[in-house]
Amino acid sequence: MEQRRFTRIRFNMPAELTVNDTVHSFSQVDNLSVGGCSLETHLEVEAGAPCRFWLPLEATTGLGVEVHGEVVRCSGQSISVKFTRISPESLFHLKNIIRFNAPDPDQIEDEISARPGLV
């Protein structure tokens, strides 16, 4: 049974994940939603670890999506993060990224309207 609350997309843009004061770079985001993300990696991180996800949108201005979260799963092949805190500006950009890349943009709006907040 599908337990995901938000539509997920693959996003072929670089991203960073900071865990335990170490920044890890990724060439793409395997799964991205307004509730979390999944990244392919061989990192070993303990579930529950706080983290910061950064999705740069424009290098020259520093514009990007910054989300704070926690690691919910780390298998040695991928890491899954649940988003717990985001600014209104970053949420605006994140919703637009997902809406633009989703097969059904109207469904994204319905999901967000039905669940105010991230969790």
C-alpha positions as a Markdown table, in Angstrom:
| # | Residue | x | y | z |
|---|---|---|---|---|
| 1 | Met | 0.0 | 0.0 | 0.0 |
| 2 | Glu | 1.4 | 3.4 | -1.0 |
| 3 | Gln | 2.0 | 5.5 | 2.1 |
| 4 | Arg | 3.5 | 8.6 | 0.4 |
| 5 | Arg | 1.5 | 11.7 | 0.9 |
| 6 | Phe | 3.1 | 13.8 | -1.9 |
| 7 | Thr | 3.9 | 13.2 | -5.5 |
| 8 | Arg | 7.6 | 12.6 | -6.1 |
| 9 | Ile | 9.7 | 13.7 | -9.1 |
| 10 | Arg | 13.2 | 13.0 | -10.3 |
| 11 | Phe | 15.1 | 16.3 | -10.5 |
| 12 | Asn | 18.3 | 16.3 | -12.6 |
| 13 | Met | 20.0 | 19.2 | -11.0 |
| 14 | Pro | 22.8 | 19.3 | -8.4 |
| 15 | Ala | 22.0 | 19.4 | -4.7 |
| 16 | Glu | 23.8 | 19.4 | -1.4 |
| 17 | Leu | 23.0 | 17.6 | 1.9 |
| 18 | Thr | 24.7 | 18.7 | 5.1 |
| 19 | Val | 24.8 | 16.1 | 7.8 |
| 20 | Asn | 27.0 | 16.4 | 11.0 |
| 21 | Asp | 28.6 | 19.6 | 9.6 |
| 22 | Thr | 29.8 | 17.8 | 6.4 |
| 23 | Val | 28.5 | 18.9 | 3.0 |
| 24 | His | 27.8 | 16.1 | 0.5 |
| 25 | Ser | 27.3 | 17.0 | -3.1 |
| 26 | Phe | 25.0 | 15.1 | -5.5 |
| 27 | Ser | 24.5 | 15.4 | -9.3 |
| 28 | Gln | 20.8 | 14.8 | -9.1 |
| 29 | Val | 17.9 | 14.2 | -6.7 |
| 30 | Asp | 16.3 | 10.8 | -7.2 |
| 31 | Asn | 13.0 | 11.6 | -5.5 |
| 32 | Leu | 11.9 | 15.0 | -4.6 |
| 33 | Ser | 8.6 | 16.1 | -3.0 |
| 34 | Val | 7.4 | 18.9 | -0.7 |
| 35 | Gly | 7.7 | 16.4 | 2.1 |
| 36 | Gly | 11.2 | 15.0 | 1.5 |
| 37 | Cys | 13.8 | 13.6 | -0.8 |
| 38 | Ser | 15.9 | 10.6 | -1.6 |
| 39 | Leu | 19.5 | 10.7 | -2.9 |
| 40 | Glu | 21.7 | 7.9 | -4.2 |
| 41 | Thr | 24.8 | 7.6 | -2.0 |
| 42 | His | 27.1 | 5.2 | -0.1 |
| 43 | Leu | 27.0 | 7.4 | 3.0 |
| 44 | Glu | 26.4 | 5.8 | 6.3 |
| 45 | Val | 24.3 | 8.1 | 8.4 |
| 46 | Glu | 22.2 | 7.3 | 11.4 |
| 47 | Ala | 18.4 | 7.6 | 11.1 |
| 48 | Gly | 17.2 | 10.7 | 13.0 |
| 49 | Ala | 20.2 | 12.8 | 12.2 |
| 50 | Pro | 19.3 | 16.4 | 11.5 |
| 51 | Cys | 20.3 | 17.7 | 8.1 |
| 52 | Arg | 20.1 | 20.6 | 5.7 |
| 53 | Phe | 19.1 | 20.1 | 2.0 |
| 54 | Trp | 20.2 | 22.8 | -0.5 |
| 55 | Leu | 19.0 | 22.9 | -4.0 |
| 56 | Pro | 20.8 | 25.8 | -5.8 |
| 57 | Leu | 18.6 | 27.5 | -8.5 |
| 58 | Glu | 21.0 | 30.3 | -9.6 |
| 59 | Ala | 24.7 | 30.3 | -8.9 |
| 60 | Thr | 25.4 | 34.0 | -9.3 |
| 61 | Thr | 22.7 | 35.2 | -6.9 |
| 62 | Gly | 22.7 | 32.4 | -4.4 |
| 63 | Leu | 19.0 | 31.7 | -5.0 |
| 64 | Gly | 18.0 | 28.3 | -4.0 |
| 65 | Val | 15.8 | 26.0 | -1.9 |
| 66 | Glu | 16.9 | 25.5 | 1.7 |
| 67 | Val | 15.1 | 22.9 | 3.7 |
| 68 | His | 15.9 | 21.4 | 7.2 |
| 69 | Gly | 15.0 | 17.9 | 7.9 |
| 70 | Glu | 16.0 | 14.6 | 9.4 |
| 71 | Val | 17.4 | 11.4 | 7.9 |
| 72 | Val | 14.6 | 8.7 | 8.0 |
| 73 | Arg | 16.5 | 5.9 | 6.2 |
| 74 | Cys | 20.0 | 5.2 | 5.1 |
| 75 | Ser | 20.7 | 1.9 | 3.3 |
| 76 | Gly | 24.3 | 2.4 | 2.1 |
| 77 | Gln | 22.8 | 2.9 | -1.4 |
| 78 | Ser | 20.5 | 5.8 | -0.8 |
| 79 | Ile | 19.5 | 8.2 | 1.9 |
| 80 | Ser | 16.0 | 9.4 | 2.6 |
| 81 | Val | 15.2 | 12.7 | 4.2 |
| 82 | Lys | 11.9 | 14.0 | 5.7 |
| 83 | Phe | 11.6 | 17.8 | 5.5 |
| 84 | Thr | 10.7 | 19.4 | 8.8 |
| 85 | Arg | 11.3 | 23.2 | 8.3 |
| 86 | Ile | 11.3 | 25.5 | 5.3 |
| 87 | Ser | 11.0 | 29.2 | 4.7 |
| 88 | Pro | 8.0 | 30.5 | 2.7 |
| 89 | Glu | 10.3 | 31.6 | -0.1 |
| 90 | Ser | 11.9 | 28.2 | -0.4 |
| 91 | Leu | 8.6 | 26.5 | -0.2 |
| 92 | Phe | 7.3 | 28.6 | -3.1 |
| 93 | His | 10.3 | 27.6 | -5.2 |
| 94 | Leu | 10.1 | 23.9 | -4.2 |
| 95 | Lys | 6.3 | 23.8 | -5.1 |
| 96 | Asn | 7.0 | 25.4 | -8.5 |
| 97 | Ile | 9.8 | 22.9 | -9.3 |
| 98 | Ile | 7.6 | 20.0 | -8.4 |
| 99 | Arg | 4.5 | 21.4 | -10.2 |
| 100 | Phe | 6.5 | 22.1 | -13.3 |
| 101 | Asn | 8.1 | 18.6 | -13.4 |
| 102 | Ala | 5.1 | 16.5 | -12.3 |
| 103 | Pro | 2.9 | 14.6 | -14.7 |
| 104 | Asp | -0.2 | 16.2 | -13.1 |
| 105 | Pro | 0.4 | 19.7 | -11.8 |
| 106 | Asp | -3.2 | 20.0 | -10.5 |
| 107 | Gln | -2.6 | 17.0 | -8.2 |
| 108 | Ile | 0.4 | 18.8 | -6.7 |
| 109 | Glu | -1.8 | 21.8 | -5.8 |
| 110 | Asp | -4.4 | 19.4 | -4.3 |
| 111 | Glu | -1.8 | 17.7 | -2.2 |
| 112 | Ile | -0.4 | 20.9 | -0.8 |
| 113 | Ser | -3.9 | 22.4 | -0.1 |
| 114 | Ala | -4.9 | 19.2 | 1.8 |
| 115 | Arg | -1.9 | 19.3 | 4.1 |
| 116 | Pro | -0.8 | 22.7 | 5.3 |
| 117 | Gly | 2.8 | 22.5 | 6.5 |
| 118 | Leu | 5.3 | 19.9 | 5.5 |
| 119 | Val | 4.6 | 17.1 | 7.9 |
